[in-house]
Amino acid sequence: MKLTLETERLILRPFDIDDAEDMFYGWANDAEVAKYVNWNPHKNVDETRALLSYWVSEYEKPQRLNFAIVLKSENRLIGGIDVVDYENNIPVIGYNISKAYWNNGYMTEACKCLLNYLLSQGFSEVKIDAVVENIGSNRVIQKCGGVLIKTEETSVPLKNSTAMVNRYVVKLK
């Protein structure tokens, strides 16, 4: 679904193929950003462009919510946030942000915005996972009202590994 949301400092808008270079150089090629997610750093901008092409085609599905995070003050693409899945009709959120914009509250702001939107659509809870060692992401989830449900080992097929993951639920009020 193509939808745009807005916060005080951010615009959450649909990705476009033209975002490929900003996404690649902003975070998709960064091993440090990819360290705690289930994908590997992109090798080149064509890999990012191919992913964006797929995402753009997915906007035709009404349940597909995938947002480019744009910092208003710089009109710059700084990250992404989306509903990566639905488990028993409960949305599961995933996100990432360029390292240059870590520790500024942007991801917390984007996450709260998406949570509020999901609330307005009738969902009563949302799931969010974070690798145990990813202190920043765990903090974002906690600031957004996430309650730790369990910690468990999970498979990460693209990395041919496993990871210990904190599984949170945000109950929407």
N, C-alpha and C positions, 0 to 999 in steps of 0.2 A: 504494500500500500504506500503510495506517495503521500507523505504528510510532512509538514514543517511545524516544529515546536520552537518556543523561544523562552529564554530566561533573561535575567538582567544583563549577563555578560556573554551569553552564547546563543547561537542559532543551531538547532538540530534540524537538518534538512536531508533530503534524499541524496545519496551519492550519485555521481555522474562519471562517465568515462573520462571526462576532462580532469578529474581529481587524481588521475594515476600518478603523475609526477609528484604532486604534493604529498600524497599518501606514501609513496615509495620512499622519498627522501625524508619525510617527516617521522615515520615509524615502521613501515612495513619491512624495511631492510635492516632494521636495528636489532641486533642479537639481544641486547639488554631488554628491549621492549618485549621481544618474543620469548624471553626466558621462562615466563610463567603462564604462557598461553598454549593452546593446543596446535599451533601452527609454527612452521619454521620461518626464519627471515626470508623474504623474497630475494631472489638472486638478481633480478633485473626489473625494470619498469614494465616490460611486457608481461611478466608474471602478475604484477599488480593490475595491469590493464585487463588481463583475462579474468581475474577475480571480479573486478568491477563490472565487467560485461555480464557476468553471471548474476551478480547482485542486482543490476539494473533490470534484467529479465525477470527476477524474482518479485519485483515490485507489483507485478500483475496479480499476485496472490494477496487476498485481503488480509491474511494473518501475518504477512511478512512486514516487520517493522525494523528498518535498518537505517541508522542516521549517521551522517557526517556531522562532526562537531566543529563548528566554525566560531572562532573567537571574534566577537563583534569589533573590538577596538583595533584589531589588525586586519580584519576581513581575511583571516587565515584559517585553513583547515588544520586542526590540531589533533583530531582523533576520531573514534567511532564508537557507537553504542547501539546495541540491537537486541531484539528478542531472538536468541539463537535456537530456541526450541520451545515446545510446549510439552510438559510432562503431566499427563492426566488433566489436560486443559489448564495447567498452571504455567504461566510464562516463565522462561528462564532467560535472564539477562547476561550478556557478555559485553566487555568493553576494553578499549585500549586507548592510549594517548601518547603523543610524542614526548620523549624524555625531557625536552626543553620546557615543557609545560607541567611537569610533575610538581606536586606540593604547592599548588595555587588554589586548590578547591574546585577546579574546573570539573573534574570527573564527579565529585560529589554533587555539584550543581546539575550536571547533565543527568546523572542517575536519579536524583530526586524529581527532575522534570519528567523523565520517562515513567517513573513510578506513579506520579500524579496522573499522567495520561492513562495509564493502565487502570488506575482506580476509577477514572471517569468512564471507562469502558465496561465496568462491572466486575473486574477481577478482584478477589478478596485477598490474594497473596501472590507473591513472586519469589522465585528461587534465584539465588546468585551463589556461584562457587568461586573460591579463591584458593590458590595453592598456599599451603601453610606458611611458607617462607616469604610470600609476597605481602609484606607488612603494609605497604601503601594501599593495596587493594582491599585487604581485610579491614583497614580503617575506613575506607570509603563506604563499604557495606555497613559497618557498624554505625557510622554517622547517618546513614539512610534508614536506620531502624532495623537492620538485619539482626536476627537472633540465630546464634549458632545451634544447628540441629545435631550435627555429627561431623566427625573427621574420619575420612576413610581413604584408602588407597584406590586410585582409579587408573585405568589404562589411558595412555596418550599415544594412539597408533601412529600418527604422523612423525612422532619423535622416537618411535620404537622404545618406549619407556613407560614408567608409571610415575605417579606423583601422589603425595599426600595432600588431600584437598579438604578445606573447611566448607561445609555445605550450610548455607544460611537460608532462612525464610524471612521475608519482609511481609508482615501482615498489614494490609492496607486498611485504613480506618475509614 
